[in-house]
Amino acid sequence: MQKIIICCPIILFLSISGINIVEFANAQPPVNNSIDISGIYLSDKQTIYHVIQTNNSIWILGTDAPNLKSNTFVSIFSGTLANNNSKINGKWIDYPLSNDTKSGNVDFNLLMDDTNNNNITLTKFLATSGSNNVYPANILTKYDPAVHGPLTVYVSMENILIDIPRSPTSDLLYVGMSGQKNNDTSLTATKYLGSRGEGSNITKDLRIGPFSINDKNDSLKIYILGLDKDDGTKSFTLISLRNALIQLMESSYNVTNLVQATNIINSLSPALIPTGCNGLVFIDKLELSSESLRNLTTFNGGYDQEKTYTGTTSPPGCGPPSQYIVKLSIKTPQ
């Protein structure tokens, strides 16, 4: 039964594409290719693709399951190697037996490690002419059990540059970050950095994790926060900061605007931001899907984001609006 399920879509695909098997063979004569990319591949969406190479002809069969046990094919690609084996050009069709079949052209860049024939990546071109629909995967990486187990990531606040402090000469700085996978208990870390003035370049690997991303529906929510507070005890402030970060995970808050963020923080922890020169100097929220986390960490094992945060106007007698540059990283274990 399984062979019928596999063969029928392929025959139908060839018919729809207007490609006759004999004509295809004549148009693409067999070559003695020095590479073979056949194997099982993992997509950036955690689905499995079977790649089959015959001479310079490439078939890619896509499944609908995020594991290696699926035999249900939902997309079929037929193409050829080109550009000295650095590209694959061809056509695809999704589930040919459905009533709403999508199809189109798609090209891949082929990257192969000369020292390891199992280290192969197919990356879809961002735009392919003549295709009205989008191929269901962006990156295909040859499966390696040592690499493609559940994705484990750590999130770090690696560097803080104070271009302009909020207070007249320096800020009494507290920072924190919190991360939550799906609806799991959030992981939170806070740090007191002390008095820091203009031009301070703070290298601080404030890290949370590990977060294990092992399902295509997993997601990760991250908050980062920086606070200038020149009064109150350190321990009380750090506990309040931690509690505020945890409470932010419970609902969908808009913290992209510092005025709105200050109001939200005050509602969650009224004593955290007193009056005077005190105030938030940066706050941000990131929401990342399993697919985006796979994409971000596919190359070099990690992703860095450096962002500038401009603060609100301080009361008279304090400094100008602050400006902080914060570097955040998401990395897999090395």
Order of alpha helices (4+ residues) and beta strands (2+ residues): alpha-alpha-beta-beta-beta-beta-beta-beta-beta-beta-beta-beta-beta-beta-beta-alpha-alpha-beta-alpha-beta-beta
